[in-house]
Amino acid sequence: MFTIRRKDIAFIFIFICLYSLCYCFLTYTGKQEKYHELSNELYTNHHAVLITKKDNSELIKQISKSNYRVFLEYNNSYRLLLENKGNWSPPIVSGSFFTKNDVENKAVVGKEMQKYIEEVKGKKYISFQGENYEVSGIMGASFASSIDYLILLNNPIKNQIDDNTKIIIDSDNKSIVTDITNSLIEKDPTISPIKSAQKGLSRTANIPFIYQLLIFEFYLLMLISIITFIRYWYEKEKKTIYVLFLLGIPKKRINIHLFLKILLNVVVSGALTVIIFLIFGFESTISFNQMILIIILFLTSAWTFLGVFLWSNNSNRGVVTK
């Protein structure tokens, strides 16, 4: 019953096209988020800005969340990466970014700030408020951006908290930013939020409604495409279903066969698409886990619509009965 036929090859080809379109769109949206972040000085467009007059480093380190980052912004150029829960890092041109094992003072410098680097005994350093920081990497994109003029530090400056110091809470998830902000304000009344100043694309191209509408329309198009093709495939399989039923094969076994065939075709097409993306090295901002999640969503959608078509056909026509 699991012979590969022309219809199965067509099924796999169509789903490879749908997977590729979905992966390319996710790559596009991921790049847009990165462009916003680069032009907004490494912050997403939903970051929160807090001010305080005392050192709250220990309080911030008690946050029980994941996938977030906390910056202390000393001035327009220097900032401290106080917490980095996740795999976040800026684009690195050379060298390396901070690691969790770094205990010595380290700095990552923007491309345009290399003129402030001093070399001592073969090592490169940059100084801030009397403290020397070894330069571990140079950050910057393939194009000019605001991060070219920034310097990231990995250890705090002692007694550097003043009225100009800002605490920046950021994450790829807006709800995490909101939860952390509310938690800090509740635990310490001296912390107060201020309005963040959006820069770069977050300010000049801030059209959230149109952008969200674009995303909604794309996923609606993908859903309609899956429904249309599964319906077409089901209609092509009807003759086979009727023949199997007339041969005395139970309806339950026929239905299981259809679901297993869709499982095989969807998984094979998804695996081939992932292999194509990996072999040809397409630049992508989506992870392997996201690719697997898309395959699972496609499979779930295909199974759901097949179940609806089977139920509708049995209810309206009464052809395939127990």
Secondary structure, 3 states (H helix, E strand, C coil): CCCCCHHHHHHHHHHHHHHHHHHHHHHHHHHHHHHHHHHCCCCCCCCEEEECCCCCHHHHHCCCCCCEEEEEECCCCEEEEEEEECCCCCCEEEECCCCCCCCCCEEEEEHHHHHHCEEECCEEEEEECCEEEEEEEEECCCCCCHHHHCEEECCCCCCCCCCCCEEEEECCCHHHHHHHHHHHHHHCCCCEEECCCCCCHHHHCCCHHHHHHHHHHHHHHHHHHHHHHHHHHHHHHHHHHHHHHHCCCCHHHHHHHHHHHHHHHHHHHHHHHHHHHHHCCCCCCCCHHHHHHHHHHHHHHHHHHHHHHHHHHHHHCCCCCC
